[in-house]
């Protein structure tokens, strides 16, 4: 059922409730008055359900956007690290050509440092990717919790509707 259908149903239940409650008060019919109250409670619960579902959807969208932004930032860092490594390699090749004997001794030290830098950057990227995944999972858990609340509210609304229908019989 769409949100508009639920909202329309809530509106109809609210109007039915007010009419029945007013009629029950006017004619002194406690059962009719109680039916009216139940219809209004069902309308409240339905509106709460629609609100919760909207909040859950918004949180899911925000979580997806946040996760995507983090993924893009991590990818930018990875590309920058690759570009830095490419520039370093080109520089080393030129130095080798110009000063082959001197670079033979220094190359091992520079290469080890570059590897450590690359590993450090890769470790940072991996940590940020893991953080982004954890954040996404946390936000998805929160969104699921809101969905569960919305489902409970919907179930309560349906139960109230059934109770109102049973009392109406």
Helices and strands as residue ranges (DSSP letters): H 3-27, H 30-98, H 100-168
